[in-house]
Amino acid sequence: RVMHSEHRLNEINSHVHRLESDDKTNSLRREYLSLEKTCGGLQKDAASLREELEIASMDPKEAHTKFVARVNQFKSGAKGLADKADKVREEIGITRKNLEEMDSNTEEDSSEAAKYELLVKRDQDMTSFIDSFDETRSGVLQETQQVQFMVVALLEDISKGL
């Protein structure tokens, strides 16, 4: 019986998780969250107005003391939020600095990669030149000999005609 209950509980939980994941993209879910946030703000405003009404119904000295305490409370809350905002700004600055460093590292890496690719290409060109050098040299030497023979033959032919 306990196992059956646990199994049923697991089925219900999985069904709830499935529905929640489906609702996250749903506009009704977003509207609900927005309304819930608005409701929370309105509840804070209502509590503040109740406190102000309570202060207004007090005798002036007591109201002044309560009002000063309330102002001090707001000041400390504002100071806490300002400190938190400063910390967040500092974290943002650090994060931006880290991002710029990462970008510059990426640029350096890409320039180094381009240099490496250029060196690899030059190495391939030199290797192919060295590999084909003997064939090219022998071809050029043969052409030079043929030209020399032709020049010699032409010179002989010209000298016979003189």
C-alpha positions, 0 to 999 in steps of 0.5 A: 500500500505504501509503495502504491502511494509512493508510485501515485505521488511520483506520477502526480509529481511528474505530471506537475513538472510536465505541466509546469514546463509546458506553462513556462512558454505559455503566455498565461504563465507570464501574465500570472507572474506579472500579476503576482509581482504587481500583487506583491507591490500592491501588498507592500503599498497597502502595508505602508498606507496602514502604517501611515494611517496608524501614524496619523492617528497617534499623538504628534510626539509619538507620531514624530518618533514613529515617522523618524524611525520609519524614515531611518528604516527607509534610509537604511534600506536605500543605503543597503540597495545602493551598496548592493547596486555598487557591488553589482556595478563592480561585478559588471565592470570586472565581467566586462574587463574579463570579456575584453581580455577574452576578446583580445585573447581570441584576436591574438589567437586568431592572428597567431593561427593566421601566422601559423597557417601562413607558415604552413603554406610557405612550408608546403610551397618550399617542399613542393619546390624542393621536390620538383627542383631536380626535374625543373633544373634538368628541364631548364638545362636541356632547354639551355643545351638545345638553345646553345646547339641552335645558336651554334648551328645558326652561327655555323650556318651564318659563317658558311654564308660569309 
